[in-house]
Amino acid sequence: MNDRYDAIVVGVGAMGSAALYHLARRGLRVLGIDQHGIAHDRGSSHGESRILRLAYFEHPSYVPLARRALSLWRALERESGERLFVRTGGLDGGPEDDPIFTGSLESCRLHDLEHDVLDGSALRKRFPAFRVPRDYRFVFQPDAGVLHPERCIEAHARMAEALGADIITGHPVLGWTETGGGLEVEVEAHRPFRTDAVVLTAGAWTSGFLPEDGPRLRVERQVTAWLTPADPEAFRPERFPVFNMQIAGGHHYGFPVLEGRGPKVGRFGHLQEETDPDTLRRDATAADRSLLQGFADLHLRGAGAIADTAPCMFTYSDDTDFVVDRIPGTSVVIGCGFSGHGFKFASVIGQALAGLAVGDDPDPHIEHLRWGRSTIDPPGS
């Protein structure tokens, strides 16, 4: 293992593993460091499934990124030999005036995405496992589907190593200092490493590395649940697409049966419990189960009882958009604040972070994700 690298990636999760891979593809000497391990279950990128969708209700500006992300995931599938993505189609909707429906429809129209608009009756006829009010409206976009997060991370890390990257796991980064020749990174139980650039992709742990004038990040506990339907065939991917649904009980999302397990459901924001990433409660409470079981009983026909649960964390920026930029005046590039909808973009965000680390001009598609935008505020502002 070297003591000097062109770039060091701090946190080898969704974004970090992708950045490591894209840096290694450029022929650079790169080191990835993760305090836990590769594809671990302590952060925000585990639980077997993440939604990839092109009909983007948050803002149409995400659609070009989502398209490129899907293309890069397909390329990684070919290179790694792993099946990373399952195309299921996606449903996004709720009341006719709700942003999940109106924003998804706007994205489809602006970017010429193939789509159908379904009312509640048409939805139930086409996908019988759903139970929704007749006056609800949904966009069905056929290119959506499911990414397998652990496999994606493992594939990026494995391919990076094949290209010459080094990886350290089980030891946290303690910090770094600017030197005349770059940065010196201190790692538990290791000698210091020198580098020209740090890529900070530490997920829920990012705030501990940010300067005082950095953006505020809020970490929330999230819980998802797998259900036990009497008829699993009704929840197969070809009969039960991934979905985002606004109902009276909030914004819920879900997945079909995958590899014999599921369906899986969650509520965006869950119980809005702020947490510390090192003390996250990992057992499901009665309130967790009641929330998710109640949604399934009301809106999924025959989904069954909860069989298993998984906690994770969402890390929010003030405006819930991502932060992807170089920290001003430093040699540190940051990707953070992925706010519960970032995993699908890891392939393209990793590519963008690698470019920023070597001094490329920022991708114009991430201009709205810059560090100093007015909609994210530093602590105490």
Solvent accessible surface area in square Angstrom, and as a share of the most:
residue,aa,sasa,rsa
1,M,122,0.55
2,N,66,0.34
3,D,64,0.33
4,R,63,0.23
5,Y,2,0.01
6,D,34,0.18
7,A,1,0.01
8,I,0,0.00
9,V,0,0.00
10,V,6,0.04
11,G,11,0.10
12,V,0,0.00
13,G,21,0.21
14,A,12,0.09
15,M,15,0.06
16,G,0,0.00
17,S,0,0.00
18,A,0,0.00
19,A,0,0.00
20,L,0,0.00
21,Y,9,0.03
22,H,13,0.06
23,L,0,0.00
24,A,3,0.03
25,R,146,0.53
26,R,115,0.42
27,G,67,0.64
28,L,47,0.23
29,R,117,0.43
30,V,1,0.00
31,L,0,0.00
32,G,0,0.00
33,I,2,0.01
34,D,8,0.04
35,Q,60,0.26
36,H,71,0.32
37,G,14,0.13
38,I,54,0.27
39,A,20,0.15
40,H,46,0.20
41,D,78,0.40
42,R,95,0.35
43,G,4,0.04
44,S,45,0.29
45,S,19,0.12
46,H,14,0.06
47,G,8,0.07
48,E,72,0.32
49,S,3,0.02
50,R,40,0.15
51,I,20,0.10
52,L,1,0.00
53,R,12,0.04
54,L,8,0.04
55,A,0,0.00
56,Y,0,0.00
57,F,29,0.12
58,E,63,0.28
59,H,100,0.45
60,P,20,0.13
61,S,36,0.23
62,Y,1,0.00
63,V,0,0.00
64,P,30,0.19
65,L,1,0.00
66,A,0,0.00
67,R,101,0.37
68,R,81,0.29
69,A,0,0.00
70,L,29,0.14
71,S,68,0.44
72,L,37,0.18
73,W,2,0.01
74,R,86,0.31
75,A,37,0.29
76,L,3,0.02
77,E,23,0.10
78,R,180,0.66
79,E,85,0.38
80,S,19,0.12
81,G,69,0.67
82,E,63,0.28
83,R,152,0.55
84,L,0,0.00
85,F,3,0.01
86,V,15,0.09
87,R,129,0.47
88,T,16,0.09
89,G,1,0.01
90,G,2,0.02
91,L,1,0.00
92,D,3,0.02
93,G,0,0.00
94,G,0,0.00
95,P,45,0.28
96,E,102,0.46
97,D,122,0.63
98,D,21,0.11
99,P,89,0.56
100,I,8,0.04
101,F,14,0.06
102,T,61,0.35
103,G,11,0.11
104,S,0,0.00
105,L,20,0.10
106,E,86,0.38
107,S,0,0.00
108,C,0,0.00
109,R,164,0.60
110,L,116,0.58
111,H,43,0.19
112,D,130,0.67
113,L,9,0.04
114,E,122,0.55
115,H,54,0.24
116,D,61,0.32
117,V,71,0.41
118,L,17,0.08
119,D,52,0.27
120,G,0,0.00
121,S,44,0.28
122,A,39,0.30
123,L,0,0.00
124,R,59,0.22
125,K,173,0.73
126,R,107,0.39
127,F,13,0.06
128,P,66,0.41
129,A,4,0.03
130,F,0,0.00
131,R,87,0.32
132,V,6,0.04
133,P,53,0.34
134,R,176,0.64
135,D,97,0.50
136,Y,28,0.11
137,R,63,0.23
138,F,1,0.00
139,V,0,0.00
140,F,19,0.08
141,Q,1,0.01
142,P,21,0.13
143,D,40,0.21
144,A,1,0.01
145,G,0,0.00
146,V,0,0.00
147,L,0,0.00
148,H,13,0.06
149,P,0,0.00
150,E,43,0.19
151,R,69,0.25
152,C,1,0.00
153,I,3,0.02
154,E,77,0.34
155,A,0,0.00
156,H,3,0.01
157,A,4,0.03
158,R,96,0.35
159,M,26,0.12
160,A,0,0.00
161,E,90,0.40
162,A,80,0.62
163,L,83,0.41
164,G,55,0.53
165,A,7,0.05
166,D,36,0.19
167,I,30,0.15
168,I,10,0.05
169,T,56,0.33
170,G,40,0.39
171,H,55,0.25
172,P,39,0.25
173,V,13,0.08
174,L,105,0.52
175,G,19,0.19
176,W,53,0.19
177,T,87,0.51
178,E,96,0.43
179,T,65,0.38
180,G,95,0.92
181,G,52,0.50
182,G,15,0.15
183,L,2,0.01
184,E,65,0.29
185,V,0,0.00
186,E,91,0.41
187,V,2,0.01
188,E,74,0.33
189,A,86,0.66
190,H,61,0.27
191,R,119,0.43
192,P,65,0.41
193,F,0,0.00
194,R,108,0.39
195,T,0,0.00
196,D,68,0.35
197,A,4,0.03
198,V,0,0.00
199,V,0,0.00
200,L,0,0.00
201,T,10,0.06
202,A,15,0.11
203,G,35,0.34
204,A,7,0.05
205,W,44,0.15
206,T,0,0.00
207,S,58,0.38
208,G,74,0.71
209,F,50,0.21
210,L,30,0.15
211,P,57,0.36
212,E,164,0.74
213,D,101,0.53
214,G,2,0.02
215,P,8,0.05
216,R,91,0.33
217,L,27,0.14
218,R,87,0.32
219,V,16,0.09
220,E,10,0.05
221,R,6,0.02
222,Q,1,0.00
223,V,2,0.01
224,T,11,0.07
225,A,0,0.00
226,W,14,0.05
227,L,3,0.02
228,T,71,0.41
229,P,16,0.10
230,A,106,0.82
231,D,75,0.39
232,P,66,0.41
233,E,101,0.45
234,A,22,0.17
235,F,2,0.01
236,R,80,0.29
237,P,17,0.11
238,E,128,0.57
239,R,102,0.37
240,F,0,0.00
241,P,0,0.00
242,V,2,0.01
243,F,1,0.00
244,N,9,0.04
245,M,1,0.00
246,Q,46,0.20
247,I,15,0.07
248,A,114,0.89
249,G,38,0.37
250,G,8,0.08
251,H,30,0.13
252,H,3,0.01
253,Y,24,0.09
254,G,0,0.00
255,F,6,0.02
256,P,2,0.01
257,V,5,0.03
258,L,24,0.12
259,E,129,0.58
260,G,69,0.66
261,R,78,0.28
262,G,9,0.09
263,P,0,0.00
264,K,5,0.02
265,V,0,0.00
266,G,0,0.00
267,R,50,0.18
268,F,58,0.24
269,G,6,0.06
270,H,2,0.01
271,L,70,0.35
272,Q,129,0.57
273,E,65,0.29
274,E,123,0.55
275,T,34,0.20
276,D,72,0.37
277,P,20,0.13
278,D,106,0.55
279,T,105,0.61
280,L,12,0.06
281,R,129,0.47
282,R,68,0.25
283,D,78,0.40
284,A,28,0.21
285,T,31,0.18
286,A,86,0.67
287,A,54,0.42
288,D,1,0.00
289,R,99,0.36
290,S,76,0.49
291,L,45,0.22
292,L,0,0.00
293,Q,39,0.17
294,G,31,0.30
295,F,6,0.02
296,A,0,0.00
297,D,85,0.44
298,L,119,0.59
299,H,25,0.11
300,L,3,0.01
301,R,112,0.41
302,G,50,0.48
303,A,3,0.02
304,G,31,0.29
305,A,61,0.47
306,I,23,0.12
307,A,61,0.47
308,D,58,0.30
309,T,28,0.16
310,A,16,0.12
311,P,20,0.13
312,C,11,0.07
313,M,0,0.00
314,F,22,0.09
315,T,11,0.07
316,Y,9,0.03
317,S,1,0.01
318,D,57,0.30
319,D,38,0.20
320,T,64,0.37
321,D,37,0.19
322,F,0,0.00
323,V,0,0.00
324,V,0,0.00
325,D,9,0.04
326,R,72,0.26
327,I,11,0.05
328,P,85,0.53
329,G,89,0.85
330,T,46,0.27
331,S,27,0.17
332,V,4,0.02
333,V,0,0.00
334,I,0,0.00
335,G,1,0.01
336,C,1,0.01
337,G,2,0.02
338,F,32,0.13
339,S,2,0.01
340,G,30,0.29
341,H,14,0.06
342,G,3,0.03
343,F,19,0.08
344,K,7,0.03
345,F,0,0.00
346,A,0,0.00
347,S,1,0.00
348,V,2,0.01
349,I,0,0.00
350,G,0,0.00
351,Q,61,0.27
352,A,13,0.10
353,L,0,0.00
354,A,1,0.00
355,G,7,0.07
356,L,11,0.05
357,A,12,0.09
358,V,60,0.35
359,G,57,0.55
360,D,63,0.33
361,D,132,0.68
362,P,46,0.29
363,D,30,0.15
364,P,110,0.69
365,H,72,0.32
366,I,0,0.00
367,E,96,0.43
368,H,61,0.27
369,L,0,0.00
370,R,75,0.27
371,W,25,0.09
372,G,68,0.65
373,R,39,0.14
374,S,107,0.69
375,T,77,0.45
376,I,12,0.06
377,D,52,0.27
378,P,50,0.32
379,P,78,0.49
380,G,85,0.81
381,S,92,0.59
